[in-house]
């Protein structure tokens, strides 16, 4: 069975919502979200927000996971920046190459861009995938207000 990647639709909202709840309460994410934030994020993905896109990974109409990317510009690198905001694959589908497939897909879609993401150091499996896909560690701290 072949995994495909497609744009998120309003019909996906209930399942993506539940995946977000799982993802944001896991050790893979440092901060907690809220139902309101999850709902708003999904709505922004499906309502053509120019800054956020949502993708679904599926196999024979069974959702295997989702991803969200945010667009910005990096003055540090002098080009458009694509932030991999969320990349979640259901446990039973991990290790099947879906994450690598997504990185291949998104880097072909957005050429001549810098790609950034955040990952918890303890999430060794994800770190290994990201390094395999060409990501390197940046040696500075991120802050928020």
N, C-alpha and C positions, 0 to 999 in steps of 0.2 A: 504494500500500500504506500502511495506516494504522498508526502506532505506538501501542501501548497500554502502560499502566503497571499493573503488578500487584505483589502482595506476593511476596517472595522465598520459594522453597520448597527443600526438601532436594534436589530434583532439579537445582536450579540450582547447587549447591555447586561442582562441578568447574569450570564455566565462570566463575563469579564469582571463584573462587580464582585462576584464570589472569589474569583482568582485574585483580585486586588486585595480583598480582605485577608486571604491566605498569605499572599506575598508580603504585605505590610505588617503582618504580625510575626513574620519569620525572622530568624537571625540574619538573613541576607540584607535586611533594611534597618538602618539605624534609627530612623524616626517613624513614629506611628502616623497613619493617616486618619481619616474619618469617613463615615459613609457619605457625608456631604461633599468632601473633596473627591472621593472615588466617582460619585455620580457626575460632578462637574467635569472631571477629567474625561470621562467617557463621552459626555455630551459634546465637549470641545473636539474630541476626535471625530465624532460622527457628523458634526455640524459645520464642517469645512473651516475650522479655525486656521488661519494661515500660519500659526506658530506651532501647532500640535497635530501629529498624525498618529493614528492607531492602526495596528495590524493584527491579524488573526492567523495563527498557524492551525491548519486543520488537515485531517486525513479522512476521506469518505464522509464528510459533513460532521465529523467529531472534532470538536475544538481541543487542540493539544496545548495551547498557550496563547500568549499575546505579547505585543511590544508597543511601546509608545516612544515617539521621538519628538524632540522640541528643536525648533530652528532659531538660530541667533547669528550674530556676527562676532568673530573673534579678532579684536585689534592686536592681540598678542601674536596671532598667526597670520593676520591679514587676509582672512577669507571667511566664507560662511562656515558656521559651526553647526553640526548636527549632534545634539545631545541624546544619547540613548538613555531615556528616562526610566523606562520599565522594560525589563525582559524577563518574562516568566514562562516557564514550561512546566506543565504538570509533572509530578514525580514519575509517573509511569512512562513518560515519554522522554525523560532526560537520558543523555548519552547516545541519542540516535542521530545526532548531527543537525538538529533543528536550529540550535544557536548559531552554528557556523553558516548554515543556509541563510539565516536572517542577515548576518554580517555581509555575506556575499551579495545578497539582494540589495541591501541598503547602500553599500558602497558603489554598486553599479548604478543605482538610481541617482545618487548624489556624488558626482565626480568632482574633483578639485575642491573638496571640503575637508575640514578637520573634523574628526569624530571624537567625542569625549563621552566618558561615562564615569560613574562612581561605583565602587565595589567595596564591600567590607573585607578586610584582609583575611578574616577567618573563613570566608567563602572560597576555599581553595579550589574547588571545582570550577567556579566561575572565573577566578583569576587565571587558571590554566587555560580555559577557553579563550579569554580575552587576549592573553599573550600569544596564543596560537594564531589568532586572527590579526596580529600585528600591533596591538595596543602596548604601550609602555607606561610605566609608572611615572607620574609627575611628582617631584619632591616638595610639594608645598601643601599648606593647609587651606581648606575651604572654610569660609565664614559666612554667616547669614545674620540678618536682623529681622 
